[in-house]
Amino acid sequence: MGLTKQEICKQVGSRIREIREDRGLTIEKLAHESGIDYTQISRIELGKINTSIYQLYSISNTLQVPMRDIFIF
């Protein structure tokens, strides 16, 4: 059986954090450059929310990675 919604949110959030840290960005810097509130970025990284496709697109653009890279787990 596949992953639950909560498991997917946690995996995606963890992957975003990993990429962000590899790029040397703070949550605040990622938030500012992607146009998303930093508390929202924090909640995404912690897997606490199921974010929109558009926000994932904005994050991937800011991190300069294809969206598919966010889903590699």
Beta strands, then each sheet from edge to edge (+ up, - down):
end
